[in-house]
Amino acid sequence: MAVPVLELTEAFGALGTAQGRQDPYPLYEAIRGHGDRAWLRKDRLVVVGYDACARALRDPLLHVQDGAAYDVARPGWRAHSSLRGFTDSMLYSNADAHSRQRGLVSFAFTPPRVRQLDAVIEEMADRLLERMALLGRDGAPVDVVAEFASRLPIAVISTMLGFPEKDQVWFRDMASAIAVSTDGNTDPGALHRADAAMDELSGYFAELVEHRRRHPADDLVTLLASVHHGDPGRLSHGELMGNMMVLLTAGFETTSFLISHGVMLALEHPAHAARLRAGEPEAAERYTEEILRYEPPVHVTSRWAVADTELLGEPVPAGTKVVLILAAANRDPGRFDRPDRFDPDRTQAQPLSFGAGGHFCLGAPLARLEAKIALPALLRRFPGIAAVEAPVYRDRWVVRGLDTFTLTVGT
């Protein structure tokens, strides 16, 4: 792959352009040309190396961006409900506040608990595949993102949370509108739409919480509502609403991208698709891990130095923003042989796609399970699946994935 010769600030700035968002990987390599970590300015460090990212994610003095950090980095953010709606959640909390909130729901996402969902996910996937077969009969094109990759994870997380099935497509649309606010998007029109969606979804959640308080069920909304009403000090109203938002949006969009990337790569690599279709032992697990490394849904995260620290010997003063490009770390040639090659048989694993340390993604076991079930099932159901046109990426960078991918299913 040809690596453009660019100044560091030029390469990093290009990631914010439409062209950069569509294909950021050459820009990551241009940044890597300046080292595995490099200073954009005196208070901003960008990191693309695997070891440096892994260390930063585990450093207790490097915090996630919370409300106080937003006040410094993005004055005026509190005017946008699409940003306020997340900042009380565990995703944007640190230390004791993060541990307290995460502890309330972590039991539902442990590997043993998630494995109990095998049959539920298989049944949901089969229903969606039958729907695709009907939509794609006689060669009609079908968008695998809209009809399968998005619908499956939203159905799974909705079941866990206790959201009605009839509202699932609406949830997907609301969550997609809100997500642009967390991508660093400052376009007034996009933020207005994100705020409107957040306000509408917040109203829905408030009504559902009150309903569950009066009519309990065996779901996470009932649990969180019960904790809040029993002890608001343990879970405030803002934390209750913020964590419901996070569980819904993080619980489906990144998994949707994982599955749709898996379909795209299967069509690009028919030999690997054949192994998935045949049910070769461990093939789905290895394939899923390589999707996460090669084409991860989450490309970048950030941390703030709350005190002086260091990163692999590099002094990092208090107040520094550390930008961690996880997708670049996953293609670090110092960690992975031939990193630009999609190879599910590679022995070097452990991509940083779900983060590391205290903020390691709570839903990682669930996302992996959904992909390991969904991809072989789709390829077995539609052995003649073929692309109608090239996949189209969303115009986003932080959480990056396919917007549409139109196929014929060959039924």
Secondary structure, DSSP 4 states (H G I P E B T S, - for coil): -PPP---HHHHHHHTTSHHHHH--HHHHHHHHTT-SEEEEETTEEEE--HHHHHHHHH-TTEE---HHHHHHHSTTGGG-HHHHHHHTSGGG--HHHHHHHHHHHGGGGSHHHHHTTHHHHHHHHHHHHHHHHHHTGGG--EEHIIIIITHHHHHHHHHHHT--GGGHHHHHHHHHHHHGGGGT---HHHHHHHHHHHHHHHHHHHHHHHHHHHS--SSHHHHHHHHHHH-TTTS-HHHHHHHHHHHHHHTTHHHHHHHHHHHHHHHH-HHHHHHHHHT-TTHHHHHHHHHHHHS-SB-EEEEEESS-EEETTEEE-TT-EEEEEHHHHTT-TTTSSSTTS--TT-S----STT--GGG--TTHHHHHHHHHHHHHHHHHH-TT-EESS--EE-S-SSB--EEE-EEE---
